[in-house]
Amino acid sequence: MSRANFIEGMRGGFPVAVASAPFGALFGALAVDHGMSLAELTFMSATVYAGASQLVGLELFGHDVQAWLIVASILAVNFRHVLYSAAIAPYIKHFTALQKFFTFFLLVDPQFAETVKRGEAGKEVSFAWYLGFGIVIYIPWICVSLLGGLLGSLIGDPKSIGLDILLPAYFLGIVLDFRHRDNFLPVAAVSAVASIIAYRYVGSPWHVSLGAAAGIVLAALLPPPPHEQELESDLHEV
């Protein structure tokens, strides 16, 4: 494992760790408010490791909701990770099976975005870089979640100080990072509209997966970007 690549990954992931700290603290505070112990919320952060899914789980815990529905709801929110894993597959095909196990476990939104950008820029996506980027986000996430649980009473009602807007703002930032890609506007617009309609008539958290599915369908129906059409023509000529 290259030490230089590992350190490079850690440097790239550090700003993400700082930016995601409020989400971890918010989860910890809400978890305690919902009756979870410090050990339980820490275990959930370490194993689920997905802020949106953890918050969805909290909303369903203690509301006399069947366990299978909680699991299904969390899967609905995290379904995008199936798409993430498929998108980064070309860049990690040289990883071993064990390395891929840790790769997919650490595959959160910023990890996906940075991996794709690095791969598209022609840079090597080494396991050392990937692990360094992921670890520097993962470990602080657990620690900050615990800290949020310990100090949750000092935060009070998160909505009263606007902390509830952090999560949607975070996802919006990730989406806008891809705004220069071909067909971004129509795909994003259709996904947003479909998600709003699904939220109105189906409910949360299913609107997340349904909105994503609508965007995928449109992306598949749209003609490929010009540079991809040129590549296909070159392949046919060969």
N, C-alpha and C positions, 0 to 999 in steps of 0.2 A: 504494500500500500504506500503510495507516494505521500510523504509528509507535507510537501509543498501544496499538493492538490487539496489535502485535507484542511490545511490552514486557509487556503483560498476559499474553500467551501464555507468554513466557519465565519470568515469575514463577510461573505455574501449573505449568510443567514442571520448574522447578528442584528442588523436593522429590522428584519422581520420579527425576531424574538422580542425586540423592544416594542414594536408596533402592536404585536399580539398580546402583550402583557395585560392591557386593560380587559381583554376578553377573558383571559384566564382568571383574573381577579373577580370579574363579574360573575363567572360561573361558580367560583368558590363561594362567593357571598350568597348567591341565589340558592346554591345547593344546601348550605346550612339553614337558610330561611325555609327551605322545603323539608327540613327534618333529617337531612343526611349527616352522618358523622364525618369527622375529618378524614378518617381512614377510608370511608366509602367514597368520598368525593375525590380523594387522591388516587384511589384504585381506578375510578372511572376515567379520570384524566389520563392515566398511564395506559389503559387498555383500549378505550374507545378512541381517544386522541382525535377528536373532531369537534370543534367548538359548537357548530350549528347543531349537530346530532346530540351533543351533551345537553344543550339547552332545550331541545325538543323533548328529550327523555325526562328532564326535570319537570316540564309542564304536564307530562302524563303520569309521572309517579304520584302516588297518593290520591288519585282521582278515580279509584275503582275501575281502572282500565286493565283489560286482560294482558298478560305478558306477551302473547304473540302479536298483539296490536302495537305494543311499544316497540318490539323488535322490527316489525314491518314498517313503522313510521320512521325509525332511525335508518333503516335500509333505503327508504324512499328519499330521504335527505341526502344520504351518502351515495346514491346511485351514480352520481356524476363521477365518482372515483373509478367506476368501471370504464368510463370513457377516457379518463385521465391515463389509466394504465395502458389502454390500447394506443393512445397518442404518443406515449413515451417509449413504447416497445422498440421502435427502430433504433433508439439511442442507447438502449441498455441490453441489446441482444448478446453482448459479449460478457454480461454478468453471469456468475455461477448461480445455481438454483438457490443456495443459501443467501447469496447477495440479493437476489430478486425478492426473497422473502422479506428482508429488512427494507428493501427499496419500496415495496408496496405498502408496508406498514407505515413508513414515514411519508407516504404520498399524500400530503395535504395540499391545499390550493396554491400557496406560494411556491412550494417545492415543485409542483407541476409546471407552473408558469416559468420559473427560472430554468428548469430542465429543458423545456421546449425552446426557449429563447437561446439557450446555450447551444443546443443541438442544431437549430436553424442557422446559427451564426458560424457553424462549421467547427466549433470547439469540441474537444473531447469531453464526453460525459463519463468520467471515471467514477468508480465506486467510492474512491477516497474523497473526491469532491462532493459527491452526493451525500455520503455519510456525514461529512463535516457540516454541510449545509443543514442537514436534517437534525443532527444531534443538538446543535446550538439553539434550535427552536424547541425541540421535544423536551429536553431537561428543564429549561426555564418555565415551559408551559405547566409542567407538573408542580414545580416549586411555587409559581405565582398562584396557581389554583389553590394550593394549601394556604398560602398567605392570605388570599382573598377570603377563605373560610375562617381564618383566625381573626381577621380584621373586618369581617362583614358587617358587624354591628355599627362600625364607624361610617360605613358607606350610606346606610339608610336605604331609602327606596331608590333603586337605580334609575327609574323612569323620571323621578323628580329632578335629577341633574343631567338628564339626557344621555345616560349611558346605554339605553336601549337602542340608540341609533348607531352605535359603533359597529355592530355586526353587518347590517345592510350597507353601511358606508364602506366597510372593508371589502365586501364582495364586489361592490360597484367599482372600486379602485382596481381590482384584479381584472374585471371585465374590460374596463377602459384601456388597460395595458395592451390589449389586442386590437385596438381600434384601427390600426393601420393595415390589418389583414383584409384580403379580398372578401367581399360579401359580408363584412362585419355588420353594417347598419341593418340590412334586411333581416339577417338571422337574429341579431340582438332584439330588434323590434318585435318580430314574431314571437320570440321566446318570452319577452316581457308581457305582451298582450295575452298570450296563451296562459301564462302563469297567473295573471290578474283574474282572468275568467275562471280558471280552475280554482283559485282561492275563493272566489265568490260562490261557485256552485258545487265544488267538491270539498274544499276545505284544506287546512294545513295538516301535515306537511306535504301532501300529495301534489300541491301546485308546483313544487320545486322540480320534481321529476317530469311532470306533464309539460311544464314550460320548456325544459331541456329537450324533451322528445320532439316538441313542435319545431324547435330550432334545428334539430338534427335532420328531421324530415325535409325542411326547406333547404338546408345545406346540400342534401343529397339530390334534390330536384334541380337546383340551380346549375347552370353550366360551369365547368371548371374554370379557374382563372386563366388568363392568356398564357402565362408561362407554363402551366401544367398542360395546356392544349399543345404547345410547341413540343414539350417532352413526349407526349403521346404520339405526335406525328413523326418525331425522330425514331421512336421505337418501331412504328409501323414500317418506316422506310428501311430500317435495318432488317 
